[in-house]
């Protein structure tokens, strides 16, 4: 496995967008846009150990916009179910977060007999973590900090992969 440090605000938006693009295919994906708005910073410092703090929570609205979604060729219900499934699989602590994030909101406007404009709004919360660093660009509580990167482990080879159910 290889390790690469990473921190990027809006990583949940980025990951859900990539998943949606994969599920809807190129034809629909090229007419989809995604953006982050209504950004709030919830100041909630929490010591995480080893000089690391969760400085705040970034809360934002991710908006996924589909222009001319071909609703007769692709069921919007499948799109909506994929978004819901991704959220349950990849953002499982949504209900445990500070505000118990509301479920996605959807708006559908028929454009003509074959296409619709679809907007899916999803609220996300992401922690912003800092670690003490004498050369860091963030000054807080009399000390210098930098954004703490977290490690993403990527498999470089598969070994001993088991598919199917284990014997009883």
Secondary structure as UniProt FT lines:
FT   STRAND          2..6
FT   TURN            9..10
FT   HELIX           11..24
FT   HELIX           26..29
FT   TURN            30..31
FT   STRAND          32..49
FT   TURN            50..51
FT   STRAND          52..69
FT   TURN            71..73
FT   HELIX           76..90
FT   TURN            92..93
FT   HELIX           94..96
FT   TURN            98..99
FT   STRAND          105..110
FT   STRAND          116..132
FT   TURN            134..135
FT   STRAND          138..140
FT   TURN            141..142
FT   STRAND          143..147
FT   STRAND          150..154
//
